[in-house]
């Protein structure tokens, strides 16, 4: 198991991949973000995107899944504290394959609860061409190594 002390600033991990289908784009958006360019093929063709694109929140969710599966599982994670600076940089389209880069920016022990601390992590998601499609930072609460 990894603890707070194991998250050193400068640590970088890359993982994935996950190919996105048109059916899942439409299903996610129908349930959570039903804008026409996410759910209606005809309307999407007439939009500035020229076709169906994934909801940005769908891309965040896919990134989160890869992050948890490949980086946070097996840690002393106690939950998330927040997410900041979410930027959707390029539309994700059906058939795109996503990969994630995770960079530890900072880690610090809590002064009031020394059995835990926070880790600040930058997540960047790239498509199959290497273009960055999403960037955001998260702060996670992790347990410290037991004495």
C-alpha positions in Angstrom: 0.0 0.0 0.0 1.2 3.5 -0.8 0.9 6.3 1.8 1.1 10.1 1.8 4.9 9.9 2.1 5.2 7.9 -1.1 3.8 10.8 -3.2 6.8 12.8 -4.0 6.5 16.1 -6.0 7.8 15.5 -9.5 6.5 11.9 -9.8 4.9 11.3 -13.2 2.9 8.3 -14.3 1.3 7.7 -17.7 -1.5 5.2 -18.3 -4.5 4.3 -20.4 -5.8 3.6 -22.9 -9.5 3.9 -23.4 -11.3 4.2 -26.8 -14.5 6.1 -26.7 -17.5 5.0 -28.7 -20.3 7.1 -30.2 -22.9 5.0 -28.3 -21.3 5.6 -24.9 -21.0 9.4 -25.7 -24.7 9.6 -26.5 -25.6 7.4 -23.5 -23.6 9.5 -21.0 -24.8 12.8 -22.4 -28.4 11.7 -22.5 -28.2 10.9 -18.8 -26.0 13.8 -17.7 -25.4 16.6 -20.3 -28.0 16.4 -23.0 -26.7 19.2 -25.3 -27.6 18.5 -28.9 -24.0 18.1 -30.1 -23.6 15.3 -27.6 -26.9 13.4 -28.2 -28.3 14.3 -31.7 -26.3 13.1 -34.7 -28.1 15.4 -37.2 -27.9 18.5 -35.0 -24.3 17.7 -34.2 -23.4 17.7 -37.9 -24.8 21.2 -38.1 -23.0 22.4 -35.0 -19.6 24.1 -34.8 -18.2 20.6 -34.0 -19.4 19.0 -37.2 -20.4 15.8 -35.5 -21.0 14.1 -32.1 -18.5 15.0 -29.4 -18.2 13.8 -25.9 -19.4 15.9 -23.0 -16.5 17.4 -21.2 -17.8 15.8 -18.0 -17.7 12.4 -19.8 -14.0 13.0 -20.5 -13.4 14.0 -16.9 -15.2 10.8 -15.8 -13.1 8.6 -18.1 -10.0 10.3 -16.9 -11.0 9.7 -13.3 -11.6 6.0 -13.9 -8.2 5.6 -15.5 -6.6 7.6 -12.6 -8.2 5.5 -9.9 -7.6 2.2 -11.6 -4.0 2.9 -12.5 -2.7 5.3 -9.8 -4.9 5.6 -6.7 -6.0 2.0 -6.1 -3.7 0.4 -3.6 -3.1 3.7 -1.8 -4.3 5.0 1.6 -6.8 7.3 -0.3 -9.4 8.7 2.1 -11.3 10.7 -0.6 -11.1 13.7 -2.8 -10.9 17.3 -1.5 -11.5 19.1 -4.8 -10.8 19.7 -8.4 -9.6 23.0 -10.0 -8.7 24.5 -13.3 -10.7 22.2 -15.5 -9.9 22.9 -19.1 -11.4 21.2 -22.1 -8.8 21.8 -24.8 -10.0 19.7 -27.7 -13.3 17.9 -28.4 -13.2 14.1 -27.9 -14.9 12.3 -30.8 -16.1 8.8 -31.3 -13.1 6.5 -31.9 -10.6 8.6 -30.0 -8.3 6.7 -27.7 -7.5 8.5 -24.5 -4.4 8.2 -22.3 -3.6 10.0 -19.0 -0.5 11.7 -17.6 -0.6 12.2 -13.8 2.0 14.5 -12.2 2.3 14.9 -8.4 2.7 18.7 -7.7 2.8 18.8 -3.9 2.2 16.7 -0.9 1.9 17.9 2.7 0.9 16.5 6.1 -2.0 18.0 7.9 -1.0 20.0 11.0 -4.3 19.4 12.8 -4.5 15.7 11.9 -1.0 14.3 11.4 -2.2 10.8 10.5 -3.1 12.2 7.0 -2.3 14.8 4.4 -3.2 16.2 1.0 -1.6 15.5 -2.4 -2.1 17.9 -5.3 -2.0 16.2 -8.7 -2.2 17.5 -12.2 -4.1 15.2 -14.6 -3.7 15.6 -18.4 -5.6 13.6 -20.9 -4.4 13.0 -24.5 -5.9 11.6 -27.6 -4.3 9.0 -29.9 -2.4 11.8 -31.8 -0.8 13.1 -28.6 -3.0 16.2 -28.5 -4.1 17.3 -25.0 -7.8 17.2 -24.7 -8.3 17.8 -21.0 -6.3 19.2 -18.1 -7.2 19.7 -14.4 -5.8 19.4 -10.9 -7.2 17.4 -8.1 -6.4 17.4 -4.4 -6.7 14.0 -2.6 -6.7 13.2 1.1 -4.3 10.3 1.9 -3.4 8.5 5.1 0.1 8.8 6.4 2.3 5.8 7.0 1.5 4.3 10.4 4.2 4.8 13.1 
